[in-house]
Amino acid sequence: MELSLVYSRALTGIEAPLVQVETHLANGLPAFHIVGLPETAVRESKDRVRCAILNSHFSFPDRRITVNLAPADLPKAGGRFDLSIALGILGASGQLPPDLLGRHEFLGELALDGSLRAVPGVVAAAAAARRAGRHLVVATACTPLAARVPGAEVIAAPDILTLCAHLNGSEPLAAIRPENSPPGPTQPDLREVIGQEGARRALEIAACGSHNLLFRGPPGTGKTLLASRLPGILPPPSAEDILAGLALRDVHDYFSGSGSAPGPAEPDFSFQRPFRSPHHSATAAALVGGGSRPRPGEISLAHSGVLFLDELPEFSRRCLEVLREPMESGAISLSRASHRITYPARFQLVAAMNPCPCGYYGDPEHPCRCTPEQIQRYRSRVSGPLLDRIDLHVPVNRLAPADLLTPCYNGDDSATVRARVTSSRIRQQQRQGCPNAQLTPAQLVNTCILGKEEKKSLEAAAVRMRLSGRGLHRTLRVARSIADLEQSERIALAHINEALGYRA
């Protein structure tokens, strides 16, 4: 048979569209052509494939070889199609039974000696192959990552010769099943926070409804300490969030390095939500992603977790403004001249800032040295539209030295708070299918029903505080979260008043 079909997967963001590698052998002068919108690395695979086949003790056909990567309008990049092209040639030349190739999908870059090298995007490819009902064949170095996809049938092959022995049935390779990784490092415990009952309460409300949070106060009062405790009180991530996080790490680690093969994923990611804390010198591209080959940024790596911005006004204005759209949509689209890639970015923003440049405005222990103009200029670095998207504005005041020197841990630990938060999240999922922070205006009508007195009080407060439409809806969502924490089906006046206090 002079025609063969092999399945592979491309990489577009964290999606893995199917690519059919069609190989045809024809009579004529020896030639090797690859069509189907291949980039330079794909076109160069001709020499790698030829050497790998010969060094694996197979014969390379001296015929006119045409390889078509379908669909033709999908850009193909990298060395991920090397293995599929080599197997297609072996199948078309009769050295490999072509009917066995249709049960598998193949990903791998070939070395000149025929061994397989790892490629990015194996998590997305394993999930797509599982849905298609086929086995995924990858390099041995990729199996710790690909095998973590539940239900995926992953086969690890060190080289093309071993793989062909498996396909011929002479030396079958066993599929690798997903293994449970051991729990990662323990998250910092909320009980280590001394005092700050109001900030602890706001932290629990934020975790309950996935609300954005801003801590404001003098330096050294525990703003960063509080923010680092948020992942420990969040409920465990869902299976979809785990897979998305693994796929994002896979792509980011590959494109951020020198192009070397990606290593195993961090073992604790399946058990803990991410906590990303970029420095204030980070660029806009580092936050949202970018590059000639767009890779995910910090907001995507914080997907289903926490993005913490310490010293919020020290970030450039442009960096902060690019966060506004992803905070609403939960995704970021990176457009280039030839393509457009969308990465998930459903993160929970937690920020911290000082009240003024010196940090001591309003502190009774330290006099502020800033002029009103300096304070205004400092605060204006954070725009009103961004602040309007933050649900909870929480002051963090200084504690007395006696409280710090003789601490008394009276608050609940992270496990106790996480149990309450998880129970509230389950209630929200059953009621509306999403956390309260993601309620649409149409869903608000059905889930946030107010009585006559509560509605009148909220309307008066919205006029008095000059709340925008977004601010009013976000206040209502916070009130819904407070009611869920108290296991109340109805939003009471006390819930509304507490939610309004966080927007003062």
N, C-alpha and C positions, 0 to 999 in steps of 0.2 A: 504493500500500500504506500502510495506516495503523498498522502495527505494525512495530517494528524491535527488533533485539537487538544490543547492543554489549558487548564483554567489557572488564573492567577488573580491578584488583587493590586489595584493602584492605591495611592494614598492622597486623599483630598481633605485636608484638615484632620479630623479624627474619623472620617468616613473612609471605607475601603470598597470602592466600586469594582464590580467584576470586570476582568479583562480576559478575553478569549484569545489565546495565542495560537494562531493558525499557521501551520508550516506546510509548505508545498515543495516537492522536489521535481524538477523538470530537466529534460535533456538540453544540452547546449554547453557553451563554455562555462567553466566553474565560476560562480559568482555567489555573493551573499548579500541580500538586501533585506532591510528591516523597514517596514512602513507602518503607518498608524500614529503619526505625530510623535515620534520618539525624540527625546532631547539628546544632548551630546553623550551623556553617560550610557544611555540605552544604545545609541549607535555604536559606541565603543565596545559593547558586549560581544560583538562578532569575534574579536581576537581572543577575549577571555573564554568564550564558549568553545572555540576551535581547540585551544590549548588544553582546556579541561577535558574535553572528549578524548583527545589523543593520549593525554597522560593518564586517563582512567582505563586505557587498554581497549577503547572502542575505536571503530574506524570512522573517519570523517568523510562523508560522501563528496566525491569530486563532481558535483552537479550544480545546477542552477537552483539556489535555495532562496525562497521568498518567505519571509515571516511577516505576518500581518497581526498587529496588536489592535484588536477591536474592543470597543467602538473607536472609530478612526478620529473622532473629534475630541477625545479625551486626552489631555497631555500626559505623556508617560515620562517619568523621571527616575533616576537612580539605577542601581544595579539589581533591583528586586526581581527583574524578569529574566535574569541569566539562567536560572535553573529551569524555568518553563521553556525557554528557547532551546536549551540543550536537550531536554526530554522530548520536545517536539521533533527535533531533528532525528533523535534515536528512534522515535516511533514511526516517523515517515520513512526512514530507511530500513525498517524491518528489524532493527536490533532490540526493540522493546515492544511488547504487545500493546497496541494503541488503545484497545478497549479498557485496559486497566487504568489508564490515565484519567478517565472521566470521573472516577470516584474520589479524586483528590484535587486539592488546590495547592499550588507550590509557590513558595516565596524564598528567595535566597540569592545572594551574590556568589559567584564562583571565583575561587582562586585558580591560578594557572595549573595547580596540581590536582584540581577536581574537588577540593574540600569546599565546604559551604561556610559563608560568612553571614553574620546577622545583619538584618535590615530593620528600619523603623516601621512602625505601624502594625506590628504583629497582633496587638490586642484587638484593634478594629477588624483586622483580617480574620482572626479566630472567631469573633462574634458573628461576622458575616458568613463565614463558612459553616458555622453551626446552624444558622437560619436556612442555609441552602442544603443542609443535610450531607455535606461532604467533609472528608478528613483534610486537615491542613498540615502540610509538610513544611517544616522550617529548619533552620540550622540549630544545632545543639545549644548554642549560646542563647537562643531566643526562647527556649522552652520554659525557663522559670517564669517568664512574663506571659507567654501565650497560654500556658497551662492553667492560669488563674481565671480564665473565662469559664464560668460554670456551663457544663454540658458540651464543651468543645472537645472534639476528637483531634488531638495534636500528636503528630509523629515527628520525632527528632532524628535527623540524619546528619552524620558527620561529614559525608562526602557523597558524590554522585554515584560511585561504585556500590556503596552500601545501600543506597536508595534503590538502585536498579535491581539489586538482589532481593529487596523487599517487594518491589513491584512484580518481579518474576515469580515470586512465591517460594524461592529457594531458601531465603533467610528473612522471614517476616520480622518486622519491627513492631513492638507493642505500642499501642497508643498511650500517651501519658495523661493520666487523670489529674484534675485539679487537687492540690493539697492545701490543707489549712495551715496558714503560716502562724507561728507563735505570736502571741500578743506583743505589741511594741512597748516602748517606754511609757511609763505611767504619766498621765497629764498632770500638770500642777494643780494642787487641790485648792478649792475656794476657801476652805477653812483656814488657810494660812493668811488670809487677808484679815487684818486687825481692824475692828470698827468698820466705818464706812457702810453703815446699814442701808442708807439711801442708794448708794452706788451698787451695792449687792442686789438690792431689790430691782433696780433698773436693769442690771445684767440678767437677772432671771426672766424679766419680762421680754427683754430682747431675744433671749434664747427661745422662749415660748413661741413667739410669733415670727422669728427670723427678721427682727427689725434692725435698722441701722442705728448706731449709737455714737454719741460724742461725749467724751469726758473733758471737762474744762476745770482747770485749777492750777495753783502754784506748783512749781517743780518739787519733786520728791514726796508728793502726797499719795502716790500709789496708782496713778492712772494706767501705766504700763502693766503693773502687777495685776490689776483688775482685768484688763483686756486679755492677758495671757491665760486667764482662767476660763474664758468663754468656751473654747473647744471642749473642755472637760465636762461641761454641763449640757452640751448639745446631745441629742439622741444619735445613735449609730447611723451612719449613712446607709442609704438603700443600695440594692445591688446595681441599679442603673448608675447611681452616683459613683460607686466604686469603679465600675468599668470605664466611665467617662474620665475619672481621675487617673486611672492607669494609662489610658490612651493618651491623655494630655501629657503625662510625665514621659511616656515613651517618645512622643514626637519632640517635646521640648528638650530632653536630654540629648537626643541625637543631633538636632540642628544647633544647639548651643555649644556643642563641643567642636572638636576638630574634624568631625565627620567619621569618627571611629564608631564601631558597632556599639549599640546600646547595651548596658548591663542589666542585671535583674532589677526589678522595681524595689522600692523601699519596702521592707517586710511589714512595717507597721501601718501602711496606708489603708489596708482593708479594715482596720480596726479603729482608726482615729480620723477625724476630719482635719483637713489641712489648715494650717495657720501660717499665712504669709505676711511678712513684715518688711517690705522694701525700705531702703534708706531714702531720706528726703532728696538726695541727689539723683534719684532715678529719673530717667527720661520718660517721655510719653510712650515711646515705642516699647520700653521695658515694662511699662504697666499694662498696656493693652495688647502688645504683640506687634510684630512687624518684621521687616527684612525683605530681601528680594524673594526668598522663599518664606512666606509669612509663618512665623512660629508663635505659639501661644505666649502671652505675657503673664504678669503676676495676677491679674484679675481672673484669668482662666485657670491658672494653677490653684487659685483659691476657690474654685468651683465647688459648691456644696459645703464650703467651710468659711473661714474668716479671713478678711483682708484688713490688716491693722496698719494704719497710717499714723505714726507717732510724729509729733511736732508738725501738725497739719499745715499751718501757715508757711512753713519752710519749704514745702513743695512748690514747684513753679505753678503759676496760674494755668498754664496750658495743660500740665499733667492732671490737675484736678478737674479741669473742665471736660477732659475726655472720659471721665468716669460717669458723667451724668446719664448718657444714653444706656450704657450697660446696666446701670443700677435699676433702670426701669424695665428693660427688655430681657435681661438675664443672658444676653449673648453679645458677641462682638463680631462684626463683619469687616474683614480686611480685604480691600479691593485693590487689584492691580490691573494693568492694562489688558492682560490676557486671561485673568481668572479672578475669582472671588472666593474667599474661604471664610467660613463662619465657625467660631469656637464658642462653646458654652462658657458663660461667666455669671452664674447665679451665685454670687458671693454675698456675704454679710459684712457690711462695712462697719468697722470700729475705729474711731479716730480719737486723738488726744491733742490738746493744745493748751498753751498758757494764756492767761487773760490779757497779757501785754508783752512787749519785747523783753523786759527784765523779768517778768513772770510773777511779780508780787502785787499787782493791782488788786485791791480789796483784801489783802492779807494783813491782819492786825499785828502780826509779829515783825513784818518787814515793810518799811515804807517804799512806795513805788517811786522810781526816779524818771518815769516816762512822762512826756508831755501829752496833752490830749491829741495833738496831731500825730504823734508817733503811735499812740494806741489805736487811733482810727485807721492809720495806714497799715498797721499790723493786722488788724481784724479784717480789713477790706481785701486782704490777699485771698480769703475764702469767700467765694461769691454767694450771693443770696440764693440763687437757684440750687446750688449744691447743698447749702444748709437746709433748704426747704425739703430736701429729700432725706434728711436725717430725722428719724422719728423721735429719738430720745436725746435731749440735751441735759446732761447731768453734771452738777457742780461737785467737785471732789475737794473737800476742805482739809486743812492741816489738822493732824491729831496732836493731842497733848503729849509731851515727852513721857509723862508717867504712864500713859496707855501703851506706849511703844516699849518701855523698859520692863513693864510688868504685864505682858499681854495676857488677855483672857479670851480664849477661843470659844465664844458662845454661839457662833453662827453654824448653820448646817454645812456639812461637807459637800463635795461635788457630787458624790453618789446620791445623796438624798435629794439635792436640787435636780439632778438629772432625771431622777424617777418622776418628779412632778412635771418637769418639762416634757418628758416622753409621753406621759399620760395626756397632757394637753395637746401635744402634736397628733397623737392618735385620734383624739376627739375632733381636731380640725380636719384631719384626713378623711374621716368618716362623714363629716358634715359637708365639706366643700372640695376636698381633694387636693388641697394645697395649704401651706402656712398662711396665717392671717396677713402677713406683709405682702403676699402675692394676690390678694383678693382684687378682682376687677370691680369697677364701679357697678356693674350689673349684679355681681355677687354680693356687694355690700347691702343692696336693698333687701336681700333675703336673709342674710346672716347677721346683720347689725340692726335689727328692728328696735326702735327707741319708743319709749312711752312719751306721753304728752309733756310731762315735766322735764324729762331728759332732753327731748328735742328742743324745747324752748331754751334751756340752759346752754346747750351747745351752740345754738344760733346766736345767742347774746354774746357768748365768749368769742365766737368767730368774728363778730363785728368789732368787739372791743380789742381783740388781739390782731385784727387785720389779717386773718388767716387766708391764704390762697385756697383755691379749690383743692389743690394737691395736699396742702397742709391740713385742711379739714378732713379729707378722706383718710389721711395717715393718722390723724388723731383718733378717728373712729376705729381704725384697725388696731391701734394700741389699746383702746378701751375694750375691744373684743378679746384681746390677749389677756388683759387683766381679769376679765370675767371668766375666761377659760381656766386660768390658774386657780380661781376660787370655785371652779366647777359650777358656774352659774350659766344657765341658758339665756338669761336676760341681762342686758347691759344696764347696770344701775347708775344712779347719779354719782355715787362715789367713784365708780370706775371712770366715768367721763372726767370728773374733776382731777383725778390722779393723772390721766392721760394729758389733760391740758397743762398740768404743772410741768410736764416734761418738754413742752414747747415754749415755755416762758423765756 
